[in-house]
């Protein structure tokens, strides 16, 4: 079986995971949104399903796929010790931006 990182290293699989993070999708919907062939989408979904990244359920005559967040939480936990390397830079960027424009920033609001 491929490693978790090898599985998500493939760009089409990451694109599929991104779609499924937003909502449940059928193979046909994924094909259309990513402009991939049905065999290609099915192959990537099989790899993702076998690795536990996605789950499928039958709805009438189609399968709907949804994200299973557990493997992604394992990746997040693995990354935790490395966050300190980039959080220092993000904090420095925030201080720099505050010096340029000291107006308070709030999420989702434009100035």
N, CA, C and O atoms as CSV, one atom per row, in Angstrom:
chain,resi,resn,atom,element,x,y,z
A,1,UNK,N,N,0.839,-1.186,0.000
A,1,UNK,CA,C,0.000,0.000,0.000
A,1,UNK,C,C,0.883,1.249,0.000
A,1,UNK,O,O,1.927,1.288,0.652
A,2,UNK,N,N,0.445,2.262,-0.741
A,2,UNK,CA,C,1.205,3.509,-0.810
A,2,UNK,C,C,1.174,4.237,0.527
A,2,UNK,O,O,0.235,4.077,1.307
A,3,UNK,N,N,2.206,5.037,0.788
A,3,UNK,CA,C,2.215,5.833,2.014
A,3,UNK,C,C,1.207,6.963,1.885
A,3,UNK,O,O,0.820,7.346,0.781
A,4,UNK,N,N,0.794,7.485,3.018
A,4,UNK,CA,C,-0.151,8.601,3.042
A,4,UNK,C,C,0.368,9.762,2.211
A,4,UNK,O,O,-0.388,10.361,1.446
A,5,UNK,N,N,1.638,10.086,2.348
A,5,UNK,CA,C,2.187,11.222,1.623
A,5,UNK,C,C,2.275,10.953,0.124
A,5,UNK,O,O,2.083,11.865,-0.680
A,6,UNK,N,N,2.561,9.717,-0.257
A,6,UNK,CA,C,2.576,9.373,-1.680
A,6,UNK,C,C,1.176,9.496,-2.272
A,6,UNK,O,O,1.013,9.918,-3.417
A,7,UNK,N,N,0.191,9.133,-1.503
A,7,UNK,CA,C,-1.190,9.219,-1.981
A,7,UNK,C,C,-1.596,10.665,-2.224
A,7,UNK,O,O,-2.157,10.982,-3.273
A,8,UNK,N,N,-1.321,11.536,-1.276
A,8,UNK,CA,C,-1.751,12.932,-1.450
A,8,UNK,C,C,-0.777,13.750,-2.297
A,8,UNK,O,O,-1.055,14.905,-2.622
A,9,UNK,N,N,0.352,13.164,-2.652
A,9,UNK,CA,C,1.289,13.881,-3.527
A,9,UNK,C,C,0.756,13.992,-4.943
A,9,UNK,O,O,1.170,14.885,-5.683
A,10,UNK,N,N,-0.143,13.118,-5.337
A,10,UNK,CA,C,-0.679,13.120,-6.693
A,10,UNK,C,C,-1.690,14.267,-6.838
A,10,UNK,O,O,-2.677,14.307,-6.104
A,11,UNK,N,N,-1.460,15.194,-7.769
A,11,UNK,CA,C,-2.301,16.402,-7.882
A,11,UNK,C,C,-3.791,16.129,-8.108
A,11,UNK,O,O,-4.630,16.844,-7.560
A,12,UNK,N,N,-4.133,15.123,-8.891
A,12,UNK,CA,C,-5.551,14.836,-9.113
A,12,UNK,C,C,-6.227,14.336,-7.840
A,12,UNK,O,O,-7.396,14.636,-7.596
A,13,UNK,N,N,-5.506,13.586,-7.044
A,13,UNK,CA,C,-6.081,13.113,-5.776
A,13,UNK,C,C,-6.299,14.278,-4.821
A,13,UNK,O,O,-7.307,14.328,-4.117
A,14,UNK,N,N,-5.352,15.216,-4.797
A,14,UNK,CA,C,-5.546,16.396,-3.946
A,14,UNK,C,C,-6.742,17.206,-4.424
A,14,UNK,O,O,-7.502,17.730,-3.610
A,15,UNK,N,N,-6.915,17.312,-5.736
A,15,UNK,CA,C,-8.061,18.039,-6.281
A,15,UNK,C,C,-9.367,17.345,-5.892
A,15,UNK,O,O,-10.346,18.008,-5.551
A,16,UNK,N,N,-9.382,16.027,-5.943
A,16,UNK,CA,C,-10.572,15.273,-5.541
A,16,UNK,C,C,-10.851,15.498,-4.057
A,16,UNK,O,O,-11.999,15.720,-3.671
A,17,UNK,N,N,-9.820,15.444,-3.229
A,17,UNK,CA,C,-10.006,15.691,-1.794
A,17,UNK,C,C,-10.551,17.089,-1.547
A,17,UNK,O,O,-11.403,17.274,-0.679
A,18,UNK,N,N,-10.078,18.068,-2.291
A,18,UNK,CA,C,-10.577,19.437,-2.143
A,18,UNK,C,C,-12.056,19.522,-2.488
A,18,UNK,O,O,-12.826,20.171,-1.780
A,19,UNK,N,N,-12.453,18.874,-3.567
A,19,UNK,CA,C,-13.877,18.853,-3.935
A,19,UNK,C,C,-14.709,18.197,-2.844
A,19,UNK,O,O,-15.767,18.702,-2.469
A,20,UNK,N,N,-14.226,17.073,-2.340
A,20,UNK,CA,C,-14.983,16.344,-1.333
A,20,UNK,C,C,-14.992,17.055,0.014
A,20,UNK,O,O,-15.873,16.806,0.837
A,21,UNK,N,N,-14.029,17.930,0.249
A,21,UNK,CA,C,-14.041,18.723,1.480
A,21,UNK,C,C,-15.222,19.691,1.474
A,21,UNK,O,O,-15.743,20.053,2.529
A,22,UNK,N,N,-15.638,20.105,0.273
A,22,UNK,CA,C,-16.758,21.036,0.146
A,22,UNK,C,C,-18.099,20.322,0.226
A,22,UNK,O,O,-19.033,20.813,0.860
A,23,UNK,N,N,-18.193,19.153,-0.421
A,23,UNK,CA,C,-19.461,18.417,-0.414
A,23,UNK,C,C,-19.276,17.026,-1.002
A,23,UNK,O,O,-18.289,16.732,-1.676
A,24,UNK,N,N,-20.248,16.197,-0.725
A,24,UNK,CA,C,-20.306,14.854,-1.275
A,24,UNK,C,C,-20.450,14.965,-2.798
A,24,UNK,O,O,-21.156,15.844,-3.292
A,25,UNK,N,N,-19.778,14.068,-3.543
A,25,UNK,CA,C,-19.785,14.143,-5.001
A,25,UNK,C,C,-19.903,12.745,-5.596
A,25,UNK,O,O,-19.460,11.759,-5.007
A,26,UNK,N,N,-20.507,12.688,-6.768
A,26,UNK,CA,C,-20.531,11.435,-7.529
A,26,UNK,C,C,-19.317,11.416,-8.458
A,26,UNK,O,O,-18.662,12.439,-8.657
A,27,UNK,N,N,-19.024,10.253,-9.020
A,27,UNK,CA,C,-17.924,10.140,-9.981
A,27,UNK,C,C,-18.151,11.106,-11.144
A,27,UNK,O,O,-17.225,11.796,-11.568
A,28,UNK,N,N,-19.378,11.154,-11.657
A,28,UNK,CA,C,-19.689,12.045,-12.778
A,28,UNK,C,C,-19.464,13.513,-12.451
A,28,UNK,O,O,-18.966,14.271,-13.284
A,29,UNK,N,N,-19.826,13.911,-11.247
A,29,UNK,CA,C,-19.605,15.310,-10.841
A,29,UNK,C,C,-18.116,15.620,-10.750
A,29,UNK,O,O,-17.671,16.697,-11.149
A,30,UNK,N,N,-17.359,14.678,-10.229
A,30,UNK,CA,C,-15.905,14.873,-10.127
A,30,UNK,C,C,-15.292,14.942,-11.521
A,30,UNK,O,O,-14.452,15.797,-11.798
A,31,UNK,N,N,-15.720,14.034,-12.392
A,31,UNK,CA,C,-15.241,14.047,-13.792
A,31,UNK,C,C,-15.434,15.422,-14.413
A,31,UNK,O,O,-14.513,16.006,-14.984
A,32,UNK,N,N,-16.656,15.921,-14.285
A,32,UNK,CA,C,-17.010,17.191,-14.914
A,32,UNK,C,C,-16.229,18.365,-14.328
A,32,UNK,O,O,-15.722,19.208,-15.068
A,33,UNK,N,N,-16.135,18.418,-13.021
A,33,UNK,CA,C,-15.478,19.557,-12.361
A,33,UNK,C,C,-13.967,19.559,-12.577
A,33,UNK,O,O,-13.355,20.624,-12.652
A,34,UNK,N,N,-13.367,18.385,-12.677
A,34,UNK,CA,C,-11.912,18.312,-12.821
A,34,UNK,C,C,-11.472,18.019,-14.251
A,34,UNK,O,O,-10.277,17.980,-14.545
A,35,UNK,N,N,-12.439,17.816,-15.131
A,35,UNK,CA,C,-12.139,17.523,-16.537
A,35,UNK,C,C,-11.216,16.295,-16.663
A,35,UNK,O,O,-10.211,16.310,-17.374
A,36,UNK,N,N,-11.604,15.237,-15.942
A,36,UNK,CA,C,-10.868,13.976,-15.982
A,36,UNK,C,C,-11.782,12.905,-16.558
A,36,UNK,O,O,-13.004,13.048,-16.539
A,37,UNK,N,N,-11.193,11.842,-17.065
A,37,UNK,CA,C,-11.991,10.725,-17.588
A,37,UNK,C,C,-12.564,9.916,-16.429
A,37,UNK,O,O,-12.051,9.951,-15.310
A,38,UNK,N,N,-13.641,9.188,-16.724
A,38,UNK,CA,C,-14.264,8.346,-15.704
A,38,UNK,C,C,-13.289,7.289,-15.172
A,38,UNK,O,O,-13.222,7.090,-13.959
A,39,UNK,N,N,-12.527,6.602,-16.046
A,39,UNK,CA,C,-11.573,5.609,-15.508
A,39,UNK,C,C,-10.519,6.245,-14.586
A,39,UNK,O,O,-10.123,5.648,-13.585
A,40,UNK,N,N,-10.077,7.443,-14.929
A,40,UNK,CA,C,-9.074,8.128,-14.106
A,40,UNK,C,C,-9.658,8.484,-12.736
A,40,UNK,O,O,-9.031,8.236,-11.706
A,41,UNK,N,N,-10.848,9.059,-12.728
A,41,UNK,CA,C,-11.494,9.418,-11.460
A,41,UNK,C,C,-11.715,8.164,-10.616
A,41,UNK,O,O,-11.433,8.163,-9.418
A,42,UNK,N,N,-12.213,7.107,-11.232
A,42,UNK,CA,C,-12.463,5.864,-10.500
A,42,UNK,C,C,-11.182,5.291,-9.910
A,42,UNK,O,O,-11.178,4.798,-8.782
A,43,UNK,N,N,-10.095,5.357,-10.674
A,43,UNK,CA,C,-8.810,4.848,-10.188
A,43,UNK,C,C,-8.348,5.643,-8.957
A,43,UNK,O,O,-7.934,5.062,-7.954
A,44,UNK,N,N,-8.425,6.967,-9.049
A,44,UNK,CA,C,-7.990,7.800,-7.923
A,44,UNK,C,C,-8.894,7.604,-6.704
A,44,UNK,O,O,-8.415,7.566,-5.570
A,45,UNK,N,N,-10.193,7.481,-6.940
A,45,UNK,CA,C,-11.112,7.248,-5.826
A,45,UNK,C,C,-10.847,5.903,-5.165
A,45,UNK,O,O,-10.965,5.782,-3.946
A,46,UNK,N,N,-10.493,4.893,-5.949
A,46,UNK,CA,C,-10.177,3.587,-5.376
A,46,UNK,C,C,-8.964,3.693,-4.449
A,46,UNK,O,O,-8.973,3.153,-3.343
A,47,UNK,N,N,-7.923,4.391,-4.905
A,47,UNK,CA,C,-6.721,4.567,-4.083
A,47,UNK,C,C,-7.074,5.335,-2.804
A,47,UNK,O,O,-6.659,4.955,-1.710
A,48,UNK,N,N,-7.837,6.407,-2.952
A,48,UNK,CA,C,-8.229,7.215,-1.791
A,48,UNK,C,C,-9.114,6.412,-0.832
A,48,UNK,O,O,-8.971,6.528,0.385
A,49,UNK,N,N,-10.018,5.608,-1.370
A,49,UNK,CA,C,-10.908,4.795,-0.541
A,49,UNK,C,C,-10.111,3.719,0.208
A,49,UNK,O,O,-10.313,3.516,1.405
A,50,UNK,N,N,-9.213,3.035,-0.495
A,50,UNK,CA,C,-8.408,1.984,0.148
A,50,UNK,C,C,-7.506,2.543,1.243
A,50,UNK,O,O,-7.199,1.848,2.211
A,51,UNK,N,N,-7.085,3.791,1.093
A,51,UNK,CA,C,-6.235,4.426,2.096
A,51,UNK,C,C,-7.050,5.062,3.215
A,51,UNK,O,O,-6.483,5.549,4.193
A,52,UNK,N,N,-8.377,5.062,3.081
A,52,UNK,CA,C,-9.235,5.600,4.130
A,52,UNK,C,C,-9.552,7.083,4.017
A,52,UNK,O,O,-10.192,7.640,4.909
A,53,UNK,N,N,-9.120,7.734,2.944
A,53,UNK,CA,C,-9.367,9.168,2.787
A,53,UNK,C,C,-10.811,9.486,2.399
A,53,UNK,O,O,-11.323,10.555,2.730
A,54,UNK,N,N,-11.462,8.563,1.700
A,54,UNK,CA,C,-12.837,8.793,1.275
A,54,UNK,C,C,-13.690,7.575,1.599
A,54,UNK,O,O,-13.188,6.460,1.746
A,55,UNK,N,N,-14.983,7.814,1.705
A,55,UNK,CA,C,-15.968,6.776,1.915
A,55,UNK,C,C,-17.018,6.919,0.832
A,55,UNK,O,O,-17.225,8.011,0.303
A,56,UNK,N,N,-17.680,5.826,0.501
A,56,UNK,CA,C,-18.718,5.856,-0.528
A,56,UNK,C,C,-20.017,5.323,0.043
A,56,UNK,O,O,-20.037,4.475,0.935
A,57,UNK,N,N,-21.105,5.853,-0.505
A,57,UNK,CA,C,-22.418,5.302,-0.173
A,57,UNK,C,C,-23.214,5.219,-1.467
A,57,UNK,O,O,-23.002,6.003,-2.391
A,58,UNK,N,N,-24.122,4.271,-1.522
A,58,UNK,CA,C,-24.942,4.081,-2.710
A,58,UNK,C,C,-26.192,4.935,-2.570
A,58,UNK,O,O,-26.871,4.910,-1.543
A,59,UNK,N,N,-26.481,5.693,-3.630
A,59,UNK,CA,C,-27.683,6.514,-3.698
A,59,UNK,C,C,-28.357,6.200,-5.024
A,59,UNK,O,O,-27.919,6.665,-6.076
A,60,UNK,N,N,-29.413,5.417,-4.971
A,60,UNK,CA,C,-30.092,4.939,-6.180
A,60,UNK,C,C,-29.092,4.174,-7.035
A,60,UNK,O,O,-28.613,3.116,-6.627
A,61,UNK,N,N,-28.769,4.701,-8.227
A,61,UNK,CA,C,-27.862,3.973,-9.120
A,61,UNK,C,C,-26.471,4.591,-9.192
A,61,UNK,O,O,-25.725,4.317,-10.132
A,62,UNK,N,N,-26.117,5.400,-8.238
A,62,UNK,CA,C,-24.781,6.009,-8.252
A,62,UNK,C,C,-24.156,5.933,-6.871
A,62,UNK,O,O,-24.834,5.774,-5.856
A,63,UNK,N,N,-22.852,6.052,-6.873
A,63,UNK,CA,C,-22.106,6.092,-5.614
A,63,UNK,C,C,-21.753,7.545,-5.335
A,63,UNK,O,O,-21.304,8.274,-6.219
A,64,UNK,N,N,-21.962,7.947,-4.095
A,64,UNK,CA,C,-21.564,9.281,-3.667
A,64,UNK,C,C,-20.370,9.142,-2.737
A,64,UNK,O,O,-20.363,8.315,-1.824
A,65,UNK,N,N,-19.368,9.961,-2.986
A,65,UNK,CA,C,-18.138,9.908,-2.208
A,65,UNK,C,C,-18.069,11.110,-1.287
A,65,UNK,O,O,-18.477,12.217,-1.640
A,66,UNK,N,N,-17.543,10.865,-0.099
A,66,UNK,CA,C,-17.361,11.941,0.875
A,66,UNK,C,C,-16.002,11.773,1.545
A,66,UNK,O,O,-15.425,10.686,1.575
A,67,UNK,N,N,-15.527,12.860,2.065
A,67,UNK,CA,C,-14.229,12.890,2.728
A,67,UNK,C,C,-14.314,12.206,4.084
A,67,UNK,O,O,-15.289,12.380,4.815
A,68,UNK,N,N,-13.300,11.435,4.414
A,68,UNK,CA,C,-13.132,10.886,5.754
A,68,UNK,C,C,-11.967,11.661,6.365
A,68,UNK,O,O,-10.830,11.491,5.924
A,69,UNK,N,N,-12.213,12.502,7.359
A,69,UNK,CA,C,-11.159,13.390,7.856
A,69,UNK,C,C,-10.068,12.731,8.697
A,69,UNK,O,O,-9.034,13.355,8.938
A,70,UNK,N,N,-10.260,11.506,9.148
A,70,UNK,CA,C,-9.288,10.890,10.058
A,70,UNK,C,C,-7.865,10.833,9.515
A,70,UNK,O,O,-6.949,11.235,10.234
A,71,UNK,N,N,-7.614,10.355,8.279
A,71,UNK,CA,C,-6.228,10.346,7.787
A,71,UNK,C,C,-5.634,11.757,7.689
A,71,UNK,O,O,-4.432,11.942,7.878
A,72,UNK,N,N,-6.476,12.742,7.396
A,72,UNK,CA,C,-5.983,14.116,7.325
A,72,UNK,C,C,-5.631,14.641,8.718
A,72,UNK,O,O,-4.710,15.444,8.867
A,73,UNK,N,N,-6.354,14.193,9.719
A,73,UNK,CA,C,-6.025,14.587,11.092
A,73,UNK,C,C,-4.695,13.980,11.510
A,73,UNK,O,O,-3.941,14.595,12.264
A,74,UNK,N,N,-4.399,12.768,11.021
A,74,UNK,CA,C,-3.101,12.150,11.308
A,74,UNK,C,C,-1.970,12.963,10.676
A,74,UNK,O,O,-0.918,13.147,11.288
A,75,UNK,N,N,-2.190,13.448,9.454
A,75,UNK,CA,C,-1.186,14.296,8.794
A,75,UNK,C,C,-1.011,15.597,9.574
A,75,UNK,O,O,0.110,16.061,9.780
A,76,UNK,N,N,-2.131,16.178,10.005
A,76,UNK,CA,C,-2.088,17.407,10.781
A,76,UNK,C,C,-1.294,17.212,12.076
A,76,UNK,O,O,-0.504,18.074,12.461
A,77,UNK,N,N,-1.507,16.085,12.737
A,77,UNK,CA,C,-0.765,15.793,13.964
A,77,UNK,C,C,0.722,15.632,13.678
A,77,UNK,O,O,1.561,16.075,14.463
A,78,UNK,N,N,1.050,14.997,12.554
A,78,UNK,CA,C,2.458,14.833,12.188
A,78,UNK,C,C,3.108,16.181,11.917
A,78,UNK,O,O,4.278,16.382,12.241
A,79,UNK,N,N,2.356,17.109,11.323
A,79,UNK,CA,C,2.891,18.430,10.986
A,79,UNK,C,C,3.038,19.352,12.200
A,79,UNK,O,O,3.787,20.328,12.145
A,80,UNK,N,N,2.338,19.055,13.284
A,80,UNK,CA,C,2.310,19.946,14.455
A,80,UNK,C,C,3.692,20.419,14.916
A,80,UNK,O,O,3.856,21.616,15.152
A,81,UNK,N,N,4.684,19.551,15.056
A,81,UNK,CA,C,5.983,20.041,15.532
A,81,UNK,C,C,6.686,20.988,14.555
A,81,UNK,O,O,7.586,21.733,14.945
A,82,UNK,N,N,6.275,20.957,13.293
A,82,UNK,CA,C,6.925,21.794,12.290
A,82,UNK,C,C,6.283,23.175,12.177
A,82,UNK,O,O,6.854,24.076,11.562
A,83,UNK,N,N,5.109,23.344,12.761
A,83,UNK,CA,C,4.400,24.627,12.653
A,83,UNK,C,C,5.199,25.776,13.243
A,83,UNK,O,O,5.076,26.913,12.788
A,84,UNK,N,N,5.999,25.499,14.232
A,84,UNK,CA,C,6.772,26.576,14.862
A,84,UNK,C,C,7.699,27.255,13.857
A,84,UNK,O,O,8.034,28.430,14.011
A,85,UNK,N,N,8.112,26.516,12.828
A,85,UNK,CA,C,9.002,27.088,11.835
A,85,UNK,C,C,8.315,28.159,11.000
A,85,UNK,O,O,8.929,29.168,10.652
A,86,UNK,N,N,7.042,27.942,10.677
A,86,UNK,CA,C,6.389,28.962,9.875
A,86,UNK,C,C,5.570,29.932,10.712
A,86,UNK,O,O,5.286,31.036,10.247
A,87,UNK,N,N,5.174,29.562,11.938
A,87,UNK,CA,C,4.381,30.485,12.743
A,87,UNK,C,C,5.209,31.706,13.148
A,87,UNK,O,O,4.668,32.804,13.275
A,88,UNK,N,N,6.515,31.523,13.350
A,88,UNK,CA,C,7.390,32.652,13.665
A,88,UNK,C,C,7.376,33.656,12.509
A,88,UNK,O,O,7.326,34.866,12.730
A,89,UNK,N,N,7.419,33.147,11.280
A,89,UNK,CA,C,7.402,34.027,10.115
A,89,UNK,C,C,6.053,34.706,9.946
A,89,UNK,O,O,5.993,35.873,9.561
A,90,UNK,N,N,4.984,33.999,10.226
A,90,UNK,CA,C,3.660,34.608,10.133
A,90,UNK,C,C,3.480,35.687,11.190
A,90,UNK,O,O,2.877,36.727,10.921
A,91,UNK,N,N,3.998,35.448,12.390
A,91,UNK,CA,C,3.929,36.465,13.439
A,91,UNK,C,C,4.721,37.704,13.035
A,91,UNK,O,O,4.273,38.828,13.263
A,92,UNK,N,N,5.888,37.508,12.440
A,92,UNK,CA,C,6.708,38.639,11.984
A,92,UNK,C,C,5.994,39.414,10.884
A,92,UNK,O,O,6.036,40.645,10.861
A,93,UNK,N,N,5.342,38.702,9.974
A,93,UNK,CA,C,4.584,39.361,8.914
A,93,UNK,C,C,3.447,40.178,9.507
A,93,UNK,O,O,3.211,41.306,9.073
A,94,UNK,N,N,2.750,39.641,10.476
A,94,UNK,CA,C,1.657,40.369,11.117
A,94,UNK,C,C,2.173,41.649,11.789
A,94,UNK,O,O,1.550,42.704,11.671
A,95,UNK,N,N,3.308,41.558,12.490
A,95,UNK,CA,C,3.889,42.746,13.125
A,95,UNK,C,C,4.264,43.788,12.077
A,95,UNK,O,O,4.028,44.981,12.264
A,96,UNK,N,N,4.850,43.325,10.969
A,96,UNK,CA,C,5.231,44.228,9.881
A,96,UNK,C,C,3.996,44.925,9.300
A,96,UNK,O,O,4.012,46.137,9.087
A,97,UNK,N,N,2.949,44.178,9.047
A,97,UNK,CA,C,1.727,44.766,8.498
A,97,UNK,C,C,1.099,45.744,9.477
A,97,UNK,O,O,0.541,46.761,9.066
A,98,UNK,N,N,1.183,45.446,10.775
A,98,UNK,CA,C,0.658,46.369,11.785
A,98,UNK,C,C,1.442,47.680,11.801
A,98,UNK,O,O,0.878,48.744,12.055
A,99,UNK,N,N,2.734,47.598,11.530
A,99,UNK,CA,C,3.548,48.816,11.482
A,99,UNK,C,C,3.190,49.663,10.266
A,99,UNK,O,O,3.184,50.891,10.337
A,100,UNK,N,N,2.893,49.004,9.155
A,100,UNK,CA,C,2.529,49.721,7.930
A,100,UNK,C,C,1.153,50.351,8.067
A,100,UNK,O,O,0.965,51.512,7.703
A,101,UNK,N,N,0.202,49.611,8.581
A,101,UNK,CA,C,-1.183,50.070,8.718
A,101,UNK,C,C,-1.703,49.569,10.058
A,101,UNK,O,O,-2.161,48.430,10.154
A,102,UNK,N,N,-1.640,50.402,11.093
A,102,UNK,CA,C,-1.993,49.941,12.434
A,102,UNK,C,C,-3.491,49.716,12.667
A,102,UNK,O,O,-3.876,49.344,13.776
A,103,UNK,N,N,-4.346,49.928,11.665
A,103,UNK,CA,C,-5.781,49.684,11.836
A,103,UNK,C,C,-6.010,48.208,12.162
A,103,UNK,O,O,-5.379,47.338,11.562
A,104,UNK,N,N,-6.900,47.923,13.102
A,104,UNK,CA,C,-7.136,46.503,13.458
A,104,UNK,C,C,-7.723,45.726,12.289
A,104,UNK,O,O,-8.561,46.226,11.539
A,105,UNK,N,N,-7.259,44.496,12.158
A,105,UNK,CA,C,-7.749,43.611,11.099
A,105,UNK,C,C,-8.762,42.643,11.700
A,105,UNK,O,O,-8.595,42.129,12.806
A,106,UNK,N,N,-9.815,42.417,10.928
A,106,UNK,CA,C,-10.763,41.379,11.339
A,106,UNK,C,C,-11.075,40.524,10.143
A,106,UNK,O,O,-11.110,41.002,9.009
A,107,UNK,N,N,-11.301,39.259,10.402
A,107,UNK,CA,C,-11.538,38.301,9.328
A,107,UNK,C,C,-12.802,38.630,8.563
A,107,UNK,O,O,-13.835,38.958,9.147
A,108,UNK,N,N,-12.704,38.538,7.250
A,108,UNK,CA,C,-13.867,38.665,6.393
A,108,UNK,C,C,-14.306,40.083,6.113
A,108,UNK,O,O,-15.214,40.284,5.306
A,109,UNK,N,N,-13.706,41.071,6.737
A,109,UNK,CA,C,-14.102,42.452,6.487
A,109,UNK,C,C,-13.065,43.150,5.632
A,109,UNK,O,O,-11.863,43.049,5.881
A,110,UNK,N,N,-13.539,43.853,4.633
A,110,UNK,CA,C,-12.648,44.632,3.787
A,110,UNK,C,C,-12.592,46.048,4.324
A,110,UNK,O,O,-13.555,46.569,4.887
A,111,UNK,N,N,-11.419,46.658,4.127
A,111,UNK,CA,C,-11.304,48.046,4.555
A,111,UNK,C,C,-11.581,48.978,3.440
A,111,UNK,O,O,-11.528,50.194,3.624
